[in-house]
Amino acid sequence: MWRTRAAAACVICRSLANSSCGIKRKSPLQNLHLVCRSIHHPYYPSSKFQRPPLRISIQLFSSLNRPPLRKTKLLNVKHGYQFHRNFWLARLASRLLKVRYLILGSAVGGGYTAKKTYDQWKDMMPDLDEYKWIIPDFVWELDELIDFEKLIKTLPDADDLAKLLPDFDKIGESFASLKGFLSPGAPGETAFRATDQGYDNDKQFKKVSDKEKIDQLQEELLRTQLKYQRMLERLEKENKELRKLVLQRDDKGIHQRKLKKSLIDMYSEVLDILSDYDASYNTQDHLPRVVVVGDQSAGKTSVLEMIAQARIFPRGSGEMMTRSPVKVTLSEGPHHVALFKDSSREFDLTKEEDLAALRNEIEIRMRNSVKEGCTVSTETISLSVKGPGLQRMVLVDLPGVISTVTSGMAPDTKETIFSISKAYMQNPNAIILCIQDGSVDAERSIVTDLVSQMDPQGKRTIFVLTKVDLAEKNVASPNRIQQIIEGKLFPMKALGYFAVVTGKGNSSESIESIKEYEEEFFQNSKLLKTSMLKAHQVTTKNLSLAVSDCFWKMVRESVEQQADAFKATRFNLETEWKNNYPRLRELDRNELFEKAKNEILDEVISLTQVTPKHWEEILEKTLWERVSTHVIENIYLPAAQTTNSGTFNTTVDIKLKQWTDKQLPNKAVEVAWETLQEEFSRFMTEKKGKEHDDIFDKLKQAVKEETIKRHRWNERAEDSLRVIQHNALEDRSISDKQQWDAAIHFMEETLQSRLKDTESVIEDMVGPDWKKRWLHWVGRTKEQNIRNETKNELEKLIKCNEDHAAYLANDEVTTVRKNLEARGVTVDPCLIKDTWHQIYRRFFLKSALNHCNLCRRGFYYYQRHFVDSELECNDVVLFWRIQRMLAITANTLRQQLTNTEVRRLEKNVKEVLEDFAEDNEKKVMLLTGKRVQLAEDLKKVREIQEKLEAFIEALHQEK
């Protein structure tokens, strides 16, 4: 049986070999298919066929790399050989289902499944290109620290790795050829279909298991992030302590080196100068800063305090606390302190009393900056906060946006807050930190519309949702919070979205307790567990890092452009100055003030160069002008009405004593002070030829007025002056003829001056005489005609009685009135008395002048005390006493002026100038003009450009 079966197989093989189309080969069995040779000939005992040795690699054959067999017409075999064919198919199937083919098929299927799973995971991964700015800069600088090229060289090439992997394409082609070899209807078809169904079921099972694995991986990723976050915080805390120790050692000078000013301090100085710069000129402030905006009570201040790590701002429940912009410069330092730009006091932020004092100082400054009738102010308060671990940046806290003006607010409060916010946000390089209260409805937000107008594309906006803990409790659908964070509920777009918790609403909470509460909340929050929020989008720590990185990125991108803009502005200003003021030095307002200050002090010193003679002449003349009326009207005229010399002298002594005790010293001091003011004003306003600069006139006038207002004469000067004047008036002894003649001359000048004044008064009363009426064609009024008639009648009365008294009797008044009525002139008795007073005064003065001429020869009789002489010159002695008192008083006042008052005046001038120097508003008001403004702009632009260039150089060195 075996031999018969073998013989039949050999017949088939020979028939296959004979169909070789005449090609000559060494052995016909070598042309048979490998399957035929492996099935039949090894079992034939008498066969001498031996498998040829393998010569080269191209002679290797496989059932998977040769083409499929051609269909051949086998020899007709009798029915006795039918079971041999069925046995051959079974052996073929058993060979095909060997383990190696199952392994090979599993490898192909596994590779296909792995590739598809990899593509699915790749599609599920988010696009992180938009969040590259969140990663710190040192990550992108790792290539400077690690030599990646050396690492790449040590790794095997891609070609070598490819050789180690199977050729999946060839495997797939072989698998396809194997399926094609098995035609439909073959016994192996059922097995392959069963295998495909099992593969599909396995695929569905893998889909289900992949979803569960993704959930598990997300939870594990969250736990890993929290773990590394805690590790990072621990390392940051240790680093913070170490940096604090290093900074403290540097601060104490152990290294004996001068510390350079930090970058953020340099940048803050530039912003401070820009805040004082007049923006009306063509240069605008486009330097970056972080502008914090939000609705009122949205949590702006709390976010800033968490970033600054101190409760530094005043707080109130529902009340507007931020009334003016507050610029906060955060920088790193050994101690946690705060100080204002214009103050040297440091507030220790680790002590509660200093924190309370700082909050009180900020509130006072805000209220002082608000003008009367307003609620908010545009004046910026500059504050610097230093501490270990603080992120370096500049933030500006703006007043909260309101929707309604409440009672107690100015009517324009809402518009003013909008204009302040727009002024800061319209800066194209400003980073807008938009604060939104998460505990209120998103539809009630006002600030989002304002921010979307200023930054429609959201390229420089960071959105912060505060009070997320309250939002999670109150909002029914957590997806709403996700929509808020993703910006789907607002018209605005943002560069990044963050969610923070700033405490439980208790103002007494510490920063550390708020941090712990925030971390605990987000660890247990569903927002993170359900992947509504990413780990980098939560906590104020991540927010601070992101804002700082974004701030410095914006600074690096824009600061050089701003420096070029200021350079161009400087060139324009310098050209304008050369064209308008080619021969003048560029002096700004402070330098001009110093120059004016030196000139004013020089002019004050010039007062000491005034000669004593000049002082005494001015004082004596001014004092007599001030007291002459009192002397003539109240002393001389009443005494002259007496009948004898004894009564005259007694009356004069009494009145002089009263005058000296009550009025004269005070009048003398007033005269001296007025004289000093006049001389001081003359020196201050006197133009000095070509050297005079009228730009200082307004300043000098203000200094003069303020100095005069502050100066007070020495109070003890009146007492000493009273004694001196009293002694001078009591002396009646004229020592020589020269003094006698001087007294007569003084008396004559005084009487002539009074007579001239009296003639002028009478002329005004009675009108012009006939010459003026004819020459100037003027006439008299009715009242003047009446007075003229009265004057003529009274002159007749005096001519009749030259010794008439100074006053008219009633019967004399009646007689004059009746005489005038007889001529048809109706006159009032009071008019008669007034006219009589002037007529008698003129008559008396003329008589006194005649008597003065007679006394020119009376010095001899004076020495004999007018014995045996009818001439009495007591009035000359009176004027001599007055003249001597004036000379002595002038000399005394001159000594007080030169020795005391001029020095005190100089001291007051210095004090006024020092006060003006500290008052910038006063200097701006007093030193004005195009020249001043141009020099001021030029100085500030130069200063800004120099500081910007120094900042850019330091920035490049740090980079």
Phi, psi and omega in degrees: 000313180298318181293320179300316179297320180291321179295321178297319179297321181293326176299318178297318182293319181295323179295325177290324182287326182289344179273033187267010175060028172082013180278132184274126177228165181291320182220130179293337180287342179290339179278350180288157176293149182301325181295320180293316181296322182285341183268314192266299194293331178296337181265001180268117190288326185270001181286135179259016180287130176237141180291124182296148179292153179284124181262300183230169185292335183284348180271358178287141181235154177212153179289349183256347182246000175261153181293161181293154181296142173283148178287121181243152178270105180287158178293144178291126182243148181289166184300340180292346181256006184297319183291337175296322179293318179296323179293327179293321178293322179295318178296323178297317179295320179296324178292320181293329182267024176298163184296326184294327178287325175297318179296318180297317178296320178297322179297318180296313180296319179296320177297319179296316180296319180296319180295319179293319178298320179298319179294321178296315179297322180296321178291329181284338182292135179287158177278112186264010181294328182286347184251016179297331182292341180286329182290132181302157184295331185293337179294320180285348180260013180294335180294339176282336183264330183242132180274090182291333180296320179295321178295321181295322180295326181287336180282152178292157180289162179295328179294319179296319178294326181292328180292331181286338182271151177290153178277096185293332180293314180294323178298318179296320179294318180296320179296323178293320179294327179293320178292325179291330178295322178275101183288161179298142181095352180288158180297335181282350182296320181296322180295318180293323178295320177298322179295319178296319179296320178296325178294320178296316178298321179295325179295315177297320178297322180291326177299315179296316182292327178296320179297317178295321180295323179298317178298316179297320180294323178296316178296317179294323178296319179297315178297321179294319178298315178296322179297311181288333175296317177295320177297319179295318178296322178295317178294321178295322178296316177296318178297322178298316178295318180295316178296325177297317178296318180295316180294325177294320178295319177294323181294327180280352177082026181293321182280351178054047176225151182276122181283136177283152177293138184291158181300315184293327177292319176298317180293322179294324177297320178298317179294324178295319178294320179295328179293331177271350185283143181284106184287352179291340175285170193291355181265132179248154181271106179243024178282144184292147168201160181267114181262119183262113181235156180174166175292159179299135180065026177276349179106020179300310183297322180294320177297317178297320179293323177294322177292319179279349177062036177197147179273084190258349186255147175295149186233155177201151182271101178077355182265146178289115181256323179274103184255356178205157178298137178239115178268119182247119177259114180263132178211167183268139179203169183289332183237148179274095185226166177221145177208153179272159183296321185260022181219149179262358181285134176256132178259121179282112185282357175270354179249133184294325181293324177290324176297317178296320178295321179295315179298320179294320180294319178297318180295320179296316180296322178296314182292325178290330180284340181280124180285163182295132182088004180241165178250325180235164183230151175269354181288132185268133174262122184260122182230138178243132180237125179239149179178158179292133176084003179281142176283135184280119177190170178240120180242146177237114179270120183257157175302144182293141180287133182243156179258336184222139175274118182268175179295142182093349178262154174292150183299332183262020183298315182298313180294324180295317179295320178297318181292322178295315181297317180294323181298323179280323185279339181286350172298118186294347180252006178279137177269121184266116176261097186273117183259124179237131179286119181281347183273355179244167181294139181295332182291343181273359183288135178255324188291332182296321177295320180295318180292321180295331176289322182280327182224076185298325183274350179069028183281344181223028181246135173240121183266132181233122176261115181264167177055045181293331179296318177290326179295320181292328179285320189271330184280130182288323182250115178296338179297336179295322177295320178297320178294324177293314181297322181278359176076023182274343180265357182238154176284349184274156173246159184216155177285328179204156182234134182224153177234129183226163174234124185248032175114183182261011181093004180263121184290345181269002180292144176273164180295321181296318179294324178293320178298315179297318179296319180296316180295318179296321180296312184289334175295324183260001186282142176289340182296326177274321183295325179268010177063023173290327176239143174272158184296329181280357181263001185240163179073144179292339177295311178296322177299316180298316179297317182294317180294319179297314179297318179295322179297311182290329175296317179293323178297313182296328183281334190243343190292324180292323177296319178294323177298320177295323179296317179291329177295317177295320178296321178298317180298318180296317180293318179296321177296318179296321179294316181297327181284326184266323184228070185290335185254008182249145178281148181284103179243124177280186186296320180292320179292322175296322178296319178296321178295316178296323178299316179295320178297317180296317179295324176295322179291325176294320178295331179297337177299328180287347180271356178291134184289149177302324180298318179296316178302313186291322178296315180295315181296316182294317181295314182294320181295320180292322176299326182283327187251356185297321180298317179295320181295315183289311188282323188256345181241304187289308183298315177297321180291329182289345180279356180285164188270335183221172184290325179298314178295322179300311182294322179296315179298318180297316181297317181297313183291324177295321179296316179296319181294320180292321183289329190251316193244320191301312181299319180296317178298321181295318179294320178299318178297317180297317180294318178295323178295319178296319178297317180297316179294319178298317179294322180297318178290326183286325185260354182289129180278137185252050175069220183291337181284350182290134179242109184290355179290342181265356187299315181295321179294316180296320179297318179294320178296318180297314181294317181292323179293315179297324180293325183276335187285137176230132180290152180299124185294330182283354181292325181295320182296313179294325179291325179299316179297317181295317180293321179297317179293324180292322181285338179282342181280125181244001188271112176267121192277330184214171182294329180298317177294323179297315179294323178296322179293319179295319178296318178298317180293319182294317178298320181293317182291321178296321178297319180291321179296321179295319178295321181292319177300322180294322179293318180295322179295322177293330181285315187261351179088181182289151177282184186293330179295312181293327180293323180281321184282321185254001178054052176239155181234176179264151174278171180298317179296320179295324177295320179296315180294324179296317176296320178295318180300315181298321180292322181286326177297324176297323181294320181289321179297327178288331183218093181289341178265024183295149179289171184286344184238146177277143174280164183294322180292328177290322177298320180293322180295316180296319181296317180293323178296322179289323178294329178294331177268006177086021180246116177268126186225151180270145180300325180295322178296324179295318181292318179297317179294322178299321182300316181286323179294315179293323180298317178295319178298318181293317181295321177295321178293321180294323178293320176296320178293325179297321178294324178293328183279358177299330179261012188267004181297326179296315179292329177296318179296334179263011178061032176057034177280136180060037179216138178279348181277129175233123183242048179291330178292329176294319178298322178299314181292329175294318178298319179295317181296319180293321178298320179296319181293316180293320179296318179296320179295319180294318180293323178298320178295319178295323180295305186289328184272329188235303193289325179295321178293319177294324176295319178298321177296318179295323178297317179298318179297318179297317179295322177295320178294319178294325181296329180275346182259099182294324179296322178295319179293321178296325181285326186267332178250097186233173178122163181297321181298317180294315183294322180294316178295323179294316178296319181296320180294315182292321179294320176297315180297317180296316181297317180296318180291323177295319179295319176296322178294317180296318178298315178295325179294320179292322178296319180292322181292000000 
